[in-house]
Amino acid sequence: MSGDTFNGTLAVGIAEGKNLKETIKFANAAGALSVTKLGAQPSAPMKNDINNFMKSR
């Protein structure tokens, strides 16, 4: 699921026209968070969770 989460998050960032470097960092964080929970849908992190995770690093 980590790869799916990374790719989906990356695709959204690109589609929204966001900075590629920041989008990759955001997608990496999303992928990292996705492996902390069981299940496909429950493991997909919310935007707020990703932002908080990035702030804590």
LUMLUMDREN-2810 file (N, C-alpha, C; in Angstrom, 1 decimal):
<atoms>
<atom><aa>M</aa><ch>A</ch><at>N</at><xx>0.8</xx><yy>-1.2</yy><zz>0.0</zz></atom>
<atom><aa>M</aa><ch>A</ch><at>CA</at><xx>0.0</xx><yy>0.0</yy><zz>0.0</zz></atom>
<atom><aa>M</aa><ch>A</ch><at>C</at><xx>0.8</xx><yy>1.3</yy><zz>0.0</zz></atom>
<atom><aa>S</aa><ch>A</ch><at>N</at><xx>2.0</xx><yy>1.2</yy><zz>0.5</zz></atom>
<atom><aa>S</aa><ch>A</ch><at>CA</at><xx>2.9</xx><yy>2.4</yy><zz>0.5</zz></atom>
<atom><aa>S</aa><ch>A</ch><at>C</at><xx>3.1</xx><yy>3.0</yy><zz>-0.9</zz></atom>
<atom><aa>G</aa><ch>A</ch><at>N</at><xx>3.4</xx><yy>2.1</yy><zz>-1.8</zz></atom>
<atom><aa>G</aa><ch>A</ch><at>CA</at><xx>3.6</xx><yy>2.6</yy><zz>-3.2</zz></atom>
<atom><aa>G</aa><ch>A</ch><at>C</at><xx>2.3</xx><yy>3.2</yy><zz>-3.8</zz></atom>
<atom><aa>D</aa><ch>A</ch><at>N</at><xx>1.2</xx><yy>2.5</yy><zz>-3.5</zz></atom>
<atom><aa>D</aa><ch>A</ch><at>CA</at><xx>-0.1</xx><yy>3.1</yy><zz>-4.0</zz></atom>
<atom><aa>D</aa><ch>A</ch><at>C</at><xx>-0.3</xx><yy>4.4</yy><zz>-3.4</zz></atom>
<atom><aa>T</aa><ch>A</ch><at>N</at><xx>-0.1</xx><yy>4.6</yy><zz>-2.1</zz></atom>
<atom><aa>T</aa><ch>A</ch><at>CA</at><xx>-0.3</xx><yy>5.8</yy><zz>-1.5</zz></atom>
<atom><aa>T</aa><ch>A</ch><at>C</at><xx>0.6</xx><yy>6.9</yy><zz>-2.0</zz></atom>
<atom><aa>F</aa><ch>A</ch><at>N</at><xx>1.9</xx><yy>6.6</yy><zz>-2.1</zz></atom>
<atom><aa>F</aa><ch>A</ch><at>CA</at><xx>2.8</xx><yy>7.5</yy><zz>-2.7</zz></atom>
<atom><aa>F</aa><ch>A</ch><at>C</at><xx>2.4</xx><yy>8.0</yy><zz>-4.1</zz></atom>
<atom><aa>N</aa><ch>A</ch><at>N</at><xx>2.1</xx><yy>7.0</yy><zz>-5.0</zz></atom>
<atom><aa>N</aa><ch>A</ch><at>CA</at><xx>1.8</xx><yy>7.4</yy><zz>-6.3</zz></atom>
<atom><aa>N</aa><ch>A</ch><at>C</at><xx>0.5</xx><yy>8.2</yy><zz>-6.4</zz></atom>
<atom><aa>G</aa><ch>A</ch><at>N</at><xx>-0.5</xx><yy>7.8</yy><zz>-5.6</zz></atom>
<atom><aa>G</aa><ch>A</ch><at>CA</at><xx>-1.7</xx><yy>8.6</yy><zz>-5.6</zz></atom>
<atom><aa>G</aa><ch>A</ch><at>C</at><xx>-1.5</xx><yy>10.0</yy><zz>-5.2</zz></atom>
<atom><aa>T</aa><ch>A</ch><at>N</at><xx>-0.8</xx><yy>10.2</yy><zz>-4.1</zz></atom>
<atom><aa>T</aa><ch>A</ch><at>CA</at><xx>-0.5</xx><yy>11.5</yy><zz>-3.5</zz></atom>
<atom><aa>T</aa><ch>A</ch><at>C</at><xx>0.3</xx><yy>12.3</yy><zz>-4.5</zz></atom>
<atom><aa>L</aa><ch>A</ch><at>N</at><xx>1.3</xx><yy>11.7</yy><zz>-5.1</zz></atom>
<atom><aa>L</aa><ch>A</ch><at>CA</at><xx>2.1</xx><yy>12.4</yy><zz>-6.1</zz></atom>
<atom><aa>L</aa><ch>A</ch><at>C</at><xx>1.3</xx><yy>12.8</yy><zz>-7.3</zz></atom>
<atom><aa>A</aa><ch>A</ch><at>N</at><xx>0.4</xx><yy>12.0</yy><zz>-7.8</zz></atom>
<atom><aa>A</aa><ch>A</ch><at>CA</at><xx>-0.5</xx><yy>12.3</yy><zz>-8.9</zz></atom>
<atom><aa>A</aa><ch>A</ch><at>C</at><xx>-1.4</xx><yy>13.5</yy><zz>-8.6</zz></atom>
<atom><aa>V</aa><ch>A</ch><at>N</at><xx>-1.9</xx><yy>13.5</yy><zz>-7.4</zz></atom>
<atom><aa>V</aa><ch>A</ch><at>CA</at><xx>-2.8</xx><yy>14.6</yy><zz>-7.0</zz></atom>
<atom><aa>V</aa><ch>A</ch><at>C</at><xx>-2.0</xx><yy>15.9</yy><zz>-7.0</zz></atom>
<atom><aa>G</aa><ch>A</ch><at>N</at><xx>-0.8</xx><yy>15.9</yy><zz>-6.4</zz></atom>
<atom><aa>G</aa><ch>A</ch><at>CA</at><xx>0.0</xx><yy>17.1</yy><zz>-6.3</zz></atom>
<atom><aa>G</aa><ch>A</ch><at>C</at><xx>0.4</xx><yy>17.6</yy><zz>-7.7</zz></atom>
<atom><aa>I</aa><ch>A</ch><at>N</at><xx>0.8</xx><yy>16.7</yy><zz>-8.6</zz></atom>
<atom><aa>I</aa><ch>A</ch><at>CA</at><xx>1.1</xx><yy>17.1</yy><zz>-10.0</zz></atom>
<atom><aa>I</aa><ch>A</ch><at>C</at><xx>-0.1</xx><yy>17.7</yy><zz>-10.7</zz></atom>
<atom><aa>A</aa><ch>A</ch><at>N</at><xx>-1.3</xx><yy>17.1</yy><zz>-10.5</zz></atom>
<atom><aa>A</aa><ch>A</ch><at>CA</at><xx>-2.5</xx><yy>17.5</yy><zz>-11.1</zz></atom>
<atom><aa>A</aa><ch>A</ch><at>C</at><xx>-2.9</xx><yy>18.9</yy><zz>-10.6</zz></atom>
<atom><aa>E</aa><ch>A</ch><at>N</at><xx>-2.6</xx><yy>19.2</yy><zz>-9.4</zz></atom>
<atom><aa>E</aa><ch>A</ch><at>CA</at><xx>-2.9</xx><yy>20.5</yy><zz>-8.8</zz></atom>
<atom><aa>E</aa><ch>A</ch><at>C</at><xx>-1.9</xx><yy>21.5</yy><zz>-9.1</zz></atom>
<atom><aa>G</aa><ch>A</ch><at>N</at><xx>-0.8</xx><yy>21.2</yy><zz>-9.8</zz></atom>
<atom><aa>G</aa><ch>A</ch><at>CA</at><xx>0.2</xx><yy>22.1</yy><zz>-10.2</zz></atom>
<atom><aa>G</aa><ch>A</ch><at>C</at><xx>1.1</xx><yy>22.5</yy><zz>-9.1</zz></atom>
<atom><aa>K</aa><ch>A</ch><at>N</at><xx>1.3</xx><yy>21.7</yy><zz>-8.1</zz></atom>
<atom><aa>K</aa><ch>A</ch><at>CA</at><xx>2.2</xx><yy>22.0</yy><zz>-7.0</zz></atom>
<atom><aa>K</aa><ch>A</ch><at>C</at><xx>3.6</xx><yy>21.8</yy><zz>-7.3</zz></atom>
<atom><aa>N</aa><ch>A</ch><at>N</at><xx>4.5</xx><yy>22.4</yy><zz>-6.6</zz></atom>
<atom><aa>N</aa><ch>A</ch><at>CA</at><xx>5.9</xx><yy>22.3</yy><zz>-6.7</zz></atom>
<atom><aa>N</aa><ch>A</ch><at>C</at><xx>6.3</xx><yy>20.8</yy><zz>-6.6</zz></atom>
<atom><aa>L</aa><ch>A</ch><at>N</at><xx>7.1</xx><yy>20.3</yy><zz>-7.6</zz></atom>
<atom><aa>L</aa><ch>A</ch><at>CA</at><xx>7.4</xx><yy>18.9</yy><zz>-7.7</zz></atom>
<atom><aa>L</aa><ch>A</ch><at>C</at><xx>8.2</xx><yy>18.4</yy><zz>-6.5</zz></atom>
<atom><aa>K</aa><ch>A</ch><at>N</at><xx>9.2</xx><yy>19.2</yy><zz>-6.0</zz></atom>
<atom><aa>K</aa><ch>A</ch><at>CA</at><xx>10.0</xx><yy>18.8</yy><zz>-4.9</zz></atom>
<atom><aa>K</aa><ch>A</ch><at>C</at><xx>9.2</xx><yy>18.7</yy><zz>-3.6</zz></atom>
<atom><aa>E</aa><ch>A</ch><at>N</at><xx>8.3</xx><yy>19.6</yy><zz>-3.4</zz></atom>
<atom><aa>E</aa><ch>A</ch><at>CA</at><xx>7.5</xx><yy>19.6</yy><zz>-2.2</zz></atom>
<atom><aa>E</aa><ch>A</ch><at>C</at><xx>6.4</xx><yy>18.4</yy><zz>-2.3</zz></atom>
<atom><aa>T</aa><ch>A</ch><at>N</at><xx>5.9</xx><yy>18.2</yy><zz>-3.5</zz></atom>
<atom><aa>T</aa><ch>A</ch><at>CA</at><xx>5.0</xx><yy>17.1</yy><zz>-3.7</zz></atom>
<atom><aa>T</aa><ch>A</ch><at>C</at><xx>5.6</xx><yy>15.8</yy><zz>-3.5</zz></atom>
<atom><aa>I</aa><ch>A</ch><at>N</at><xx>6.9</xx><yy>15.6</yy><zz>-3.9</zz></atom>
<atom><aa>I</aa><ch>A</ch><at>CA</at><xx>7.6</xx><yy>14.3</yy><zz>-3.6</zz></atom>
<atom><aa>I</aa><ch>A</ch><at>C</at><xx>7.8</xx><yy>14.1</yy><zz>-2.1</zz></atom>
<atom><aa>K</aa><ch>A</ch><at>N</at><xx>8.1</xx><yy>15.2</yy><zz>-1.4</zz></atom>
<atom><aa>K</aa><ch>A</ch><at>CA</at><xx>8.3</xx><yy>15.1</yy><zz>0.1</zz></atom>
<atom><aa>K</aa><ch>A</ch><at>C</at><xx>7.0</xx><yy>14.7</yy><zz>0.7</zz></atom>
<atom><aa>F</aa><ch>A</ch><at>N</at><xx>5.9</xx><yy>15.3</yy><zz>0.3</zz></atom>
<atom><aa>F</aa><ch>A</ch><at>CA</at><xx>4.6</xx><yy>15.1</yy><zz>0.8</zz></atom>
<atom><aa>F</aa><ch>A</ch><at>C</at><xx>4.2</xx><yy>13.6</yy><zz>0.5</zz></atom>
<atom><aa>A</aa><ch>A</ch><at>N</at><xx>4.4</xx><yy>13.1</yy><zz>-0.7</zz></atom>
<atom><aa>A</aa><ch>A</ch><at>CA</at><xx>4.1</xx><yy>11.8</yy><zz>-1.1</zz></atom>
<atom><aa>A</aa><ch>A</ch><at>C</at><xx>4.9</xx><yy>10.8</yy><zz>-0.3</zz></atom>
<atom><aa>N</aa><ch>A</ch><at>N</at><xx>6.2</xx><yy>11.1</yy><zz>0.0</zz></atom>
<atom><aa>N</aa><ch>A</ch><at>CA</at><xx>7.0</xx><yy>10.2</yy><zz>0.8</zz></atom>
<atom><aa>N</aa><ch>A</ch><at>C</at><xx>6.4</xx><yy>10.1</yy><zz>2.2</zz></atom>
<atom><aa>A</aa><ch>A</ch><at>N</at><xx>6.0</xx><yy>11.2</yy><zz>2.8</zz></atom>
<atom><aa>A</aa><ch>A</ch><at>CA</at><xx>5.4</xx><yy>11.2</yy><zz>4.1</zz></atom>
<atom><aa>A</aa><ch>A</ch><at>C</at><xx>4.1</xx><yy>10.4</yy><zz>4.1</zz></atom>
<atom><aa>A</aa><ch>A</ch><at>N</at><xx>3.3</xx><yy>10.5</yy><zz>3.1</zz></atom>
<atom><aa>A</aa><ch>A</ch><at>CA</at><xx>2.1</xx><yy>9.8</yy><zz>3.0</zz></atom>
<atom><aa>A</aa><ch>A</ch><at>C</at><xx>2.3</xx><yy>8.3</yy><zz>2.9</zz></atom>
<atom><aa>G</aa><ch>A</ch><at>N</at><xx>3.3</xx><yy>7.9</yy><zz>2.1</zz></atom>
<atom><aa>G</aa><ch>A</ch><at>CA</at><xx>3.7</xx><yy>6.5</yy><zz>2.0</zz></atom>
<atom><aa>G</aa><ch>A</ch><at>C</at><xx>4.2</xx><yy>5.9</yy><zz>3.3</zz></atom>
<atom><aa>A</aa><ch>A</ch><at>N</at><xx>5.0</xx><yy>6.7</yy><zz>4.0</zz></atom>
<atom><aa>A</aa><ch>A</ch><at>CA</at><xx>5.5</xx><yy>6.3</yy><zz>5.3</zz></atom>
<atom><aa>A</aa><ch>A</ch><at>C</at><xx>4.4</xx><yy>6.1</yy><zz>6.3</zz></atom>
<atom><aa>L</aa><ch>A</ch><at>N</at><xx>3.4</xx><yy>7.0</yy><zz>6.3</zz></atom>
<atom><aa>L</aa><ch>A</ch><at>CA</at><xx>2.3</xx><yy>6.8</yy><zz>7.3</zz></atom>
<atom><aa>L</aa><ch>A</ch><at>C</at><xx>1.4</xx><yy>5.7</yy><zz>6.9</zz></atom>
<atom><aa>S</aa><ch>A</ch><at>N</at><xx>1.3</xx><yy>5.3</yy><zz>5.6</zz></atom>
<atom><aa>S</aa><ch>A</ch><at>CA</at><xx>0.4</xx><yy>4.3</yy><zz>5.2</zz></atom>
<atom><aa>S</aa><ch>A</ch><at>C</at><xx>0.8</xx><yy>2.9</yy><zz>5.8</zz></atom>
<atom><aa>V</aa><ch>A</ch><at>N</at><xx>2.0</xx><yy>2.7</yy><zz>6.1</zz></atom>
<atom><aa>V</aa><ch>A</ch><at>CA</at><xx>2.5</xx><yy>1.4</yy><zz>6.6</zz></atom>
<atom><aa>V</aa><ch>A</ch><at>C</at><xx>2.3</xx><yy>1.3</yy><zz>8.1</zz></atom>
<atom><aa>T</aa><ch>A</ch><at>N</at><xx>1.8</xx><yy>2.3</yy><zz>8.8</zz></atom>
<atom><aa>T</aa><ch>A</ch><at>CA</at><xx>1.6</xx><yy>2.3</yy><zz>10.2</zz></atom>
<atom><aa>T</aa><ch>A</ch><at>C</at><xx>0.2</xx><yy>1.7</yy><zz>10.6</zz></atom>
<atom><aa>K</aa><ch>A</ch><at>N</at><xx>-0.7</xx><yy>1.4</yy><zz>9.6</zz></atom>
<atom><aa>K</aa><ch>A</ch><at>CA</at><xx>-2.0</xx><yy>0.9</yy><zz>9.9</zz></atom>
<atom><aa>K</aa><ch>A</ch><at>C</at><xx>-2.3</xx><yy>-0.3</yy><zz>9.0</zz></atom>
<atom><aa>L</aa><ch>A</ch><at>N</at><xx>-3.2</xx><yy>-1.2</yy><zz>9.5</zz></atom>
<atom><aa>L</aa><ch>A</ch><at>CA</at><xx>-3.6</xx><yy>-2.3</yy><zz>8.7</zz></atom>
<atom><aa>L</aa><ch>A</ch><at>C</at><xx>-4.8</xx><yy>-1.9</yy><zz>7.8</zz></atom>
<atom><aa>G</aa><ch>A</ch><at>N</at><xx>-4.8</xx><yy>-2.6</yy><zz>6.6</zz></atom>
<atom><aa>G</aa><ch>A</ch><at>CA</at><xx>-5.9</xx><yy>-2.4</yy><zz>5.7</zz></atom>
<atom><aa>G</aa><ch>A</ch><at>C</at><xx>-5.7</xx><yy>-1.4</yy><zz>4.7</zz></atom>
<atom><aa>A</aa><ch>A</ch><at>N</at><xx>-6.3</xx><yy>-1.6</yy><zz>3.5</zz></atom>
<atom><aa>A</aa><ch>A</ch><at>CA</at><xx>-6.0</xx><yy>-0.6</yy><zz>2.4</zz></atom>
<atom><aa>A</aa><ch>A</ch><at>C</at><xx>-6.6</xx><yy>0.7</yy><zz>2.6</zz></atom>
<atom><aa>Q</aa><ch>A</ch><at>N</at><xx>-7.9</xx><yy>0.8</yy><zz>2.9</zz></atom>
<atom><aa>Q</aa><ch>A</ch><at>CA</at><xx>-8.5</xx><yy>2.2</yy><zz>3.0</zz></atom>
<atom><aa>Q</aa><ch>A</ch><at>C</at><xx>-8.1</xx><yy>2.8</yy><zz>4.4</zz></atom>
<atom><aa>P</aa><ch>A</ch><at>N</at><xx>-8.1</xx><yy>2.0</yy><zz>5.5</zz></atom>
<atom><aa>P</aa><ch>A</ch><at>CA</at><xx>-7.8</xx><yy>2.6</yy><zz>6.8</zz></atom>
<atom><aa>P</aa><ch>A</ch><at>C</at><xx>-6.3</xx><yy>3.1</yy><zz>6.8</zz></atom>
<atom><aa>S</aa><ch>A</ch><at>N</at><xx>-5.5</xx><yy>2.6</yy><zz>6.0</zz></atom>
<atom><aa>S</aa><ch>A</ch><at>CA</at><xx>-4.0</xx><yy>3.0</yy><zz>6.0</zz></atom>
<atom><aa>S</aa><ch>A</ch><at>C</at><xx>-3.8</xx><yy>4.2</yy><zz>5.2</zz></atom>
<atom><aa>A</aa><ch>A</ch><at>N</at><xx>-4.7</xx><yy>4.7</yy><zz>4.4</zz></atom>
<atom><aa>A</aa><ch>A</ch><at>CA</at><xx>-4.5</xx><yy>5.9</yy><zz>3.6</zz></atom>
<atom><aa>A</aa><ch>A</ch><at>C</at><xx>-4.6</xx><yy>7.1</yy><zz>4.6</zz></atom>
<atom><aa>P</aa><ch>A</ch><at>N</at><xx>-3.5</xx><yy>7.9</yy><zz>4.7</zz></atom>
<atom><aa>P</aa><ch>A</ch><at>CA</at><xx>-3.5</xx><yy>9.0</yy><zz>5.7</zz></atom>
<atom><aa>P</aa><ch>A</ch><at>C</at><xx>-4.3</xx><yy>10.2</yy><zz>5.1</zz></atom>
<atom><aa>M</aa><ch>A</ch><at>N</at><xx>-4.9</xx><yy>10.9</yy><zz>6.1</zz></atom>
<atom><aa>M</aa><ch>A</ch><at>CA</at><xx>-5.6</xx><yy>12.2</yy><zz>5.7</zz></atom>
<atom><aa>M</aa><ch>A</ch><at>C</at><xx>-4.5</xx><yy>13.3</yy><zz>5.6</zz></atom>
<atom><aa>K</aa><ch>A</ch><at>N</at><xx>-4.9</xx><yy>14.3</yy><zz>4.8</zz></atom>
<atom><aa>K</aa><ch>A</ch><at>CA</at><xx>-3.9</xx><yy>15.4</yy><zz>4.5</zz></atom>
<atom><aa>K</aa><ch>A</ch><at>C</at><xx>-3.4</xx><yy>16.0</yy><zz>5.8</zz></atom>
<atom><aa>N</aa><ch>A</ch><at>N</at><xx>-4.3</xx><yy>16.2</yy><zz>6.8</zz></atom>
<atom><aa>N</aa><ch>A</ch><at>CA</at><xx>-3.9</xx><yy>16.8</yy><zz>8.1</zz></atom>
<atom><aa>N</aa><ch>A</ch><at>C</at><xx>-2.9</xx><yy>15.9</yy><zz>8.8</zz></atom>
<atom><aa>D</aa><ch>A</ch><at>N</at><xx>-3.1</xx><yy>14.6</yy><zz>8.7</zz></atom>
<atom><aa>D</aa><ch>A</ch><at>CA</at><xx>-2.1</xx><yy>13.7</yy><zz>9.3</zz></atom>
<atom><aa>D</aa><ch>A</ch><at>C</at><xx>-0.7</xx><yy>13.8</yy><zz>8.7</zz></atom>
<atom><aa>I</aa><ch>A</ch><at>N</at><xx>-0.7</xx><yy>13.9</yy><zz>7.4</zz></atom>
<atom><aa>I</aa><ch>A</ch><at>CA</at><xx>0.5</xx><yy>14.0</yy><zz>6.6</zz></atom>
<atom><aa>I</aa><ch>A</ch><at>C</at><xx>1.3</xx><yy>15.3</yy><zz>7.0</zz></atom>
<atom><aa>N</aa><ch>A</ch><at>N</at><xx>0.5</xx><yy>16.4</yy><zz>7.1</zz></atom>
<atom><aa>N</aa><ch>A</ch><at>CA</at><xx>1.1</xx><yy>17.7</yy><zz>7.4</zz></atom>
<atom><aa>N</aa><ch>A</ch><at>C</at><xx>1.7</xx><yy>17.6</yy><zz>8.9</zz></atom>
<atom><aa>N</aa><ch>A</ch><at>N</at><xx>0.9</xx><yy>17.0</yy><zz>9.8</zz></atom>
<atom><aa>N</aa><ch>A</ch><at>CA</at><xx>1.4</xx><yy>16.9</yy><zz>11.2</zz></atom>
<atom><aa>N</aa><ch>A</ch><at>C</at><xx>2.7</xx><yy>16.1</yy><zz>11.2</zz></atom>
<atom><aa>F</aa><ch>A</ch><at>N</at><xx>2.7</xx><yy>15.0</yy><zz>10.5</zz></atom>
<atom><aa>F</aa><ch>A</ch><at>CA</at><xx>3.9</xx><yy>14.1</yy><zz>10.4</zz></atom>
<atom><aa>F</aa><ch>A</ch><at>C</at><xx>5.1</xx><yy>14.8</yy><zz>9.9</zz></atom>
<atom><aa>M</aa><ch>A</ch><at>N</at><xx>4.9</xx><yy>15.6</yy><zz>8.9</zz></atom>
<atom><aa>M</aa><ch>A</ch><at>CA</at><xx>6.0</xx><yy>16.4</yy><zz>8.3</zz></atom>
<atom><aa>M</aa><ch>A</ch><at>C</at><xx>6.5</xx><yy>17.4</yy><zz>9.2</zz></atom>
<atom><aa>K</aa><ch>A</ch><at>N</at><xx>5.6</xx><yy>18.1</yy><zz>10.0</zz></atom>
<atom><aa>K</aa><ch>A</ch><at>CA</at><xx>6.0</xx><yy>19.1</yy><zz>10.9</zz></atom>
<atom><aa>K</aa><ch>A</ch><at>C</at><xx>6.8</xx><yy>18.5</yy><zz>12.1</zz></atom>
<atom><aa>S</aa><ch>A</ch><at>N</at><xx>6.5</xx><yy>17.3</yy><zz>12.4</zz></atom>
<atom><aa>S</aa><ch>A</ch><at>CA</at><xx>7.2</xx><yy>16.6</yy><zz>13.6</zz></atom>
<atom><aa>S</aa><ch>A</ch><at>C</at><xx>8.6</xx><yy>16.1</yy><zz>13.2</zz></atom>
<atom><aa>R</aa><ch>A</ch><at>N</at><xx>9.0</xx><yy>16.2</yy><zz>11.9</zz></atom>
<atom><aa>R</aa><ch>A</ch><at>CA</at><xx>10.3</xx><yy>15.7</yy><zz>11.5</zz></atom>
<atom><aa>R</aa><ch>A</ch><at>C</at><xx>11.2</xx><yy>16.8</yy><zz>11.2</zz></atom>
</atoms>
